Amino acid sequence: MADVKILGAGLAGCEAVLWLAKQGHQVHLYEQKPHVYSPAHKSEGFAELVCSNSLKSDRIESAGGLLKEEMRRLGSHLLSIAAQCSVAAGGALAVDRHEFSHLVTQAVENCENITVHREEVTEINPNDGITLVATGPLTQGALAENISQLTGGQKLSFYDAAAPIVIAETLDMEKVFAASRWGKGDADYLNCPFDKEGYEAFYQELIHAERAPLHEFDSDGEVTVYEGCMPVEIMAKRGPDTLRFGPLKPVGLTNPATGHRPWANVQLRRENQEGTLFNLVGFQTNLKFGEQKRVFRMIPGLENAEFARYGVMHRNTFLNSPLLLNPDLSLKEHPNVYFAGQITGFEGYMESAACGLLAARAIHARLMGHKPEQLPATCMTGALLNYITQPNEDFQPMGANMGLLPPLETRIRDKRERYAEVSRLALQALEQAIQHNEKE
């Protein structure tokens, strides 16, 4: 078996290195931590989750659930690890982020076919065997410049934001109530209900709060904010009801103190298995830390909350993949160099891991002399891959969503039933593709 070099021990890199190693390949994994940290990373561990601890819905009739089921069928190792450290989150798959990172690191370091190099890589040699670049959306410095040279300067950037985390024991539980929307799950979320007057006061303070200046590494031009991680203060400026129909929507909830639906509602989701930490769902932010403390303490139940982590905002860099990448995720100009993860435009934790899995399978097929694996655009993994490698004049990162899949020939009115049928057909198409590829 030939050696493979993988740069970056994030979700994409770890998924790829574990899959390739299990196929018998000798894999060298290069990770710059703890010698060099990106502006968002703090831990030495692999697969560090720096934004939310949620891996999104696990329901098969949802885009996120479909993606994860496809990944399981394609041989994902990270999903098996996530199941070992999951925390209650209704219909979503959320993990204790520290335990998740620990278990992934352990799995990688204990695999006999993987050699871990804790060192910074600053240059890629396209003539030195196969290299998979999975350094993530915060790739910077000499390596970023080298990638720019390899790709003819074709790279783009946008800004991403993370939500704050509060300490559970500092919440006012007389104002907060536990419930999942529409009664789904086992009351996995804590809810902070606003009345109309309280929400309007909060809204005014939020839209006038002072934002933090971008760090030096971020200040190189016009800021483009990715819609999926829109800072709450920017979203709020679209209008006073934007939050009430977005992350603060009160539908499906009843405040037990009043017997009525709240005017607006902030949900808190577990950060760890012990339930000692909670993050503010949908509250990605770039407010100054002092402003976060002042404004977010206006949320009912958070008047005396202590923050284990304030929200932060940072630049993410991604390739202009439709121009640069082949369908197997290799560079058109340098076919020995592959890319995977969010740097390709796969947006999201599980999407990033899925991209690593697809790249690993493509590399394996090439090394074994097999025909390139082809996944149909009618399944979620194939649709995402198709999205980032087909011509697109206004390319932006994309996460899993049902809009990527073709509509049903006969429309089903009920949304859940409709998506369940879309998922069934997607999995059927994936299975047929896997069987066909195995015969090739």
ABEGO torsion letter per residue (X at the ends): XBBBBBBEABAAAAAAAAAAAAAGBBBBBBBAOAABBBAABABABBGBBABBABAEBABAABAAAAAAAAAAAAGBAAAAAAAAABBBAEABBBBBAAAAAAAAAAAAAABAABBBBBBBBABBBAABEBBBBAAEAABBEAAAAAAAAAAGGBBBBBBBBBBBBBBAAABBAAABBBBBBGGBEBGABBBBBBBAAAAAAAAAAAAABBBBBBBAAABAEBBBBBAAABBAAAAAAAEAAAAAABAABABGBBBAAAGBBBABBBBBBBABAAGABBBBBGABBABBAAAAAAAAAABBGAAABBBABBBBBBBBBBBBAAAABBAAGBBAABAABBBBEAAAGBBEAAAAAAAAAAAAAAAAAAAAGBBBBBBBAABAAAAAAAAAABBBABBBBBBBBAAABBBBABBBABAAAAAAAAAAAAAAAAAAAAAAAAAX
